[in-house]
C-alpha cells in the first residue's frame, strides 16, 4: 500500500498496541518486523500504546500533528 504513487509523501504513524500485555513486542521489534527502517521517502514514527488505557495515543497524535506542520 505504501508503494502507491498517491501515498508517496504521506506521513506514517504506527501504534504498537497492547503494550500493557506481558510478552508484547517492543516498538523497535515491531518496527523491524514491518520494515519501517526501509522507508526513506517519508517521515514515520512508531508509538507504543494501549487502546484500553489510552497510553501513547496523545503522544502519537502529537507527533503526527507536529510532523505534518513542518
C-alpha positions in Angstrom: 0.0 0.0 0.0 2.8 2.4 0.8 4.2 1.8 -2.7 1.2 3.5 -4.3 2.0 6.8 -6.0 -0.9 8.6 -4.3 0.6 7.9 -0.9 4.2 8.8 -1.8 4.5 11.7 0.5 2.2 10.8 3.4 3.4 10.7 7.0 3.1 7.3 8.7 2.2 6.8 12.3 2.1 3.2 13.6 0.6 2.4 17.0 2.2 -0.6 18.7 -0.9 -1.5 20.6 -1.3 -3.9 23.6 1.9 -2.7 25.2 0.2 -3.3 28.6 0.2 -7.0 27.9 3.1 -9.3 29.0 5.2 -10.5 26.2 4.2 -7.8 23.8 6.9 -6.9 21.2 8.7 -3.6 21.9 8.2 -0.9 19.4 11.7 -1.4 18.0 10.9 -5.1 17.1 7.6 -4.1 15.6 9.4 -1.5 13.5 11.9 -4.1 12.3 9.1 -6.7 11.6 7.3 -4.1 9.5 10.4 -3.0 7.7 9.9 0.7 8.6 13.6 1.4 8.5 13.5 0.9 4.8 11.1 3.8 4.3 13.3 6.6 3.1 10.8 8.8 1.3 8.5 9.7 4.2 8.5 10.6 7.9 7.4 7.7 10.1 7.0 7.1 13.8 6.1 4.1 15.9 4.3 4.8 19.2 3.9 2.2 21.9 0.3 2.3 23.1 -2.6 0.7 24.9 -6.0 1.3 23.5 -7.6 0.2 26.8 -5.9 2.8 28.9 -5.2 5.4 26.2 -1.5 5.4 26.9 0.5 6.6 24.0 -2.4 7.9 21.9 -1.8 11.5 22.6 1.9 11.3 22.0 1.4 9.6 18.7 -1.1 12.1 17.5 1.1 15.0 18.7 4.0 13.6 16.6 1.7 13.4 13.6 0.4 16.9 14.1 4.0 18.3 14.5 5.4 16.4 11.6 2.7 17.5 9.2 3.1 21.1 10.3 6.7 21.1 9.0 
